[in-house]
Amino acid sequence: MWKYIKLGVQVAHPFMACRRAAKKCLKKGTPDKKEFYFICQKRIRQAFKRGLSIDFDIQGMENIPKKGNFLLVSNHQSNLDPIILCGLMPRPISFVTKKENMNLPLIPPIIEALGSVPLDRENLKQEVKAIMQVEKILQSDPEATFAIYPEGTRSRDSEHRVAPFKPGSLKPAFRADCPIVPVAVFGSFRTLDKKFRMTHYPVQIHFLKPVDPSEFSIHSTVEVAEEVERRVREEVDKEREQDKLLMEKNRKYIRTKKLPILFRGV
C-alpha cells in the first residue's frame, strides 16, 4: 500500500500535466498527435524519475524503422508496459488498449490524444471492429505506428512466460503491408507489484529484427504469429536468465524494507 501511495504522490504532477496537455490537444479541430506525444513523453520521463528507480537495459533500437508505419508486437508483463514504450520510442506511437482503460479516472483523454484504439476482449464483434480500425489507420497514414499485446493480457505465471499470441492481432500489418517489430520485455512486472520493494528495478527491453512484409505473401497470419511468438519467447527466456544474474550479483537489486526514493535510468 505504501509503495502505491509513494508512487502516486511522486508522479501526480507529471501525470496531471500530461492530462491537461491531452485535453488541450483534443479541443483542437485537428489534434496534433505528434506534438502531444512528445509532451507526454517528457512528462512520463519526469514521472519515472520521481516515482520509480528503474534501470533499463535497452537493446535493438536500430531495429525501429526511421520512417514509414509499422506494428510493434510485444509480450505483456505490467500495466506499466505501454507507459514505458511511450517514454522510450523515438517516434509517436498509438496503442490497441483494453476497453476497461477508458473507464478509469483521468486516463481516457490521454489514451484518446495518443490516437489509441480501445478493444473489448469480451465482445468478438467489437474486437474485430477495433482491429479493422487499426488497419484503416495504418493504410491511410504512412507514418502511423501502433503497439499491440497479442497475448491478450498480462502474463500470470510465476516465471512470466510468454503466452500464445492471437494471430488476429497481426492482421493490421498484413492488410497495411507494413513491418512487424517484435519486442521482448522482462522485469516490468516488479515495478507495480506490492510484493517487491527494491532500491532499483531492472527492466530489459529488446527490439528484435522486423518481420518484412515480403514474408506475408508466402506465410499465413497464423504462421507469422507463431514465428513472432517464437522470437519473443526465446528472447524473453534469455532475459529471464540475465535477470537472475543481475539479481544475484548486483546489490542495487536486493529487496529492502525502505521504499525507493531515487531514480536512475531514462
Beta strands, then each sheet from edge to edge (+ up, - down):
strand 1: 54-59
strand 2: 70-74
strand 3: 94-98
strand 4: 117-119
strand 5: 145-148
strand 6: 180-186
strand 7: 201-207
sheet 1: 1+ 7+ 6- 2- 5- 3- 4-
end
